[in-house]
Amino acid sequence: MRELGERREPNERGIIAGAPGSRTWRHLRDLALSAVDVEAPQADELIEQLRGADTKRDFVAAFREANKIEIDDDGDGMSADTLEEVYLTIGTGNRARERERLLAAGQADEERVILGEKGLGRLSAMRLGDYLQVVTATADDHHWNVLEIDWNKFADAADNDISSIDIEPEEGADKSSDRQGTLIRIASLTSAWTHDKLEALARDHFSKLVDPFSHRSLPLKLAFNGIAVEIPPFATFILDHAHGVFNAELTFDEEGHPTLSGSMNYRLRNRRRPFNFRGVEIASFAGDASGETLRRMGPFTLEVYWFNRRVLKKIDGIGDLAAVRRLLASWAGGVALYRDGYRVNPYGGPKDDWLSLDQDAFSTSGFKLNRGQIVGRALISKSENKYLVDQSNREGLKDTSEKDAFVAILSAIMEFFRGFVVEVDEEFARANRVEAADTLERFRQEDARLEEIMPALLSLLGATSEGKKLSSRLRNAIGTLREAASEVEAAAKAQEQERNRVMHLASVGLLIEILAHELYRATAGGLRTIASARASRDPKSTNTQLRVLDAQLRTLQKRLKVLDPLSTNARQTKEDFEIVEWTRDIVESFSSQNSRSNIAFETISRPNGARRQIRAVKGMFVQIIENLLSNSVYWVKQQNKYDRGGSVPGGDEPIGTITVLVEPAEGRISVIDDGPGIPEDRREIVFQPFFTTKKQKQGRGLGLYISRELAAYHGASLTLGDADEDGYIHSVILELGPNEHS
């Protein structure tokens, strides 16, 4: 067709003439005849038409008609009016209105989902072929309704008004009353089709059009030239061999408050962990979304099966390891999205990493939870997730705040799963690792036993000259082993000291960063104030500006006072200090640093006026209190964003309150806030390193862990307070121990 000038290329108008020196249609007819599949339906008729063609026009017509795609269904069909007013109206919302009508009437059928809503999908036929024929009828029609469109006419008349192309449905053949449905015939195809191509589409796309984990079957039969092409079913029993199974569900109560719950089952290690998050934590996952955004986003279900490819093995019913890998590769790809049981492309496709699973997996050991290891699905619905809407081209969801929240929550859950897998693997690695202390203890035991028998052994060896040489070598060997044990012991102690140093500097780094920010802000503000005072000729205005500068410098001075004990020279030096005033200084300094957060800070000593001296590393004490305050500030802000969408209440009303209660007699300091609180069942897990429910990438899960380690360094303890009547904890308690603590 291209050689004859009958195949329009992209961006070309009209039919172009054949290239100079090209073969004639009679030469090309022989080529076409040799390419006919004689086993295909109506192959004999096609051969006869091609051979009997007397003109180029007859030859081209026969050739175009022979290559076609037919889509035939026994659905409701379309009347002549529907064909003209709906099918020929681009962008109609007829499907969407029909679905809403059924939902409102309570007649929605879970097994017969109405898909589509934009009235644009029909234009896809134009991409497949130049000619379209629609033959359709309802059960009430007495004849078939026929519509024919030659898309080339629109291209040839591109400069004219669209109404210049006359397209009208026509009355077709009579039909029996028991017939209904639609036949769409696309001819003059724009690309080559083969059995292998259709088979690849069946395997890679059609098989995934419906939720593979459900009981729903795809009501679709494929054939190429009359030969059936199978749509491979999902081998659900492979899921029984997954090494990890993770489930999550977001639900809303009657008042619209969300709960995200689920379980993580690491089958390979026989470890399970349930989880349960509520409103503010979920909003944090969702990138600081408001409660209203979450409600508009709606509920969803997530189900993920994880396969560790390094420990895969043959599975009866599938085949050897190579067969298992091939099957997994055909279905893995991350988390696919399904609405009402039908696929939303391209999420979870071969080239789509919408949850950044591969990107995040690269940052963990073993490339954990990458897309090639995951078969998963996320389920939404039209009725419950009205704001998660397809783009016009059906390629994913529209970019909205609800879509952003949805993707962020799914990403956070997957990161939560990944952290669980990594944590369990590290636990097993630690259990199988020989610790230096254990090795040294076993050596000492064996050395003591050897010491008992050495005198008798050396006495026996001393009887001969060769024995004396052997005893000398034996003593040297034992001495070398003891020296090696001493070196191992020294290295273990050095490693522990290094661990403490790194742990300390991890917090110091953040505080130094804060200090640099404070210095810049105060310096810049001071320079502006001085410049303004110099330019002003009003003494009252100058005095006011200087008072502002004085306040800024006092704030900076207070901050430096608190941060000074964090210097390298002072970080391991214990000193005596009074905890009430020092705690008050820390809180006031932190409050100044966070003055823009509109959070109320208060320090209370109970009983009033009580004092207590302690001996501790002053800088470490600062780190503990500031880590706790930072956590409280974050969650108070999140609570405000969830409740008010981030807006600040009117007047002087703060968005929240953080109270630091110092009880000198009991040796107790409590940090209390009115944020969302910590669920009772997480009383201990929150102190584990890298556990966090903060927004993805924003928290590393080290604050409480470091604080507890620093407290333990001083013989103190860090625990959570009592839960409220709803089962949530709002306080963290530092127990300093007896008064003689040092």
Secondary structure, DSSP 8 states (H G I E B T S, - for coil): -TTTT-S--TT--S-----TT---HHHHHHHHHHH--TTSTTHHHHHHHHHH--SHHHHHHHHHHHSEEEEEE-S----HHHIIIIITSTT--HHHHHHHHHHHTT---TTS-----SS-GGGHHHHHEEEEEEEEE-TT-SEEEEEEEEHHHHHHTTTS-GGGS----EEEEE--TT--EEEEEEEEESS---HHHHHHHHHHTGGGSB-TTSS------EEETTEEE------GGGGGG-SEEEEEEEEE-TT--EEEEEEEEEGGGTEEEEEEEEHHHHHHHTTS--HHHHHHH--EEEEEEE--GGG---BTTTBSHHHHHHHHHHH-SEEEEEETTEEETTTTSTT--TT-HHHHHTTSGGGTT-GGGEEEEEEE-TTT-TT--B-TTSSSB---HHHHHHHHHHHHHHHHHHHHHHHHHHHHHHHHS--HHHHHHHHHHHHHHHHHHHHHHHHHHTTSHHHHHHHHHHHHHHHHHHHHHHHHHHHHHHHHHHHHHHHHHHHHHHHHHHHHHHHHHHHHHHHHHHHHHHH---HHHHHHHHHHHHHHHHHHHHHHHHHGGGSGGGTT-EEEEEHHHHHHHHHHHHHHHTGGG-EEEEEEESSTT---EEEEEHHHHHHHHHHHHHHHHHHHHHHHHHHHTT---STT--SEEEEEEEETTTTEEEEEE-SS-EEGGGTTGGGSTT---SSTTT--S-HHHHHHHHHHHTT-EEEE--B-TTSEE-EEEEE--STT--
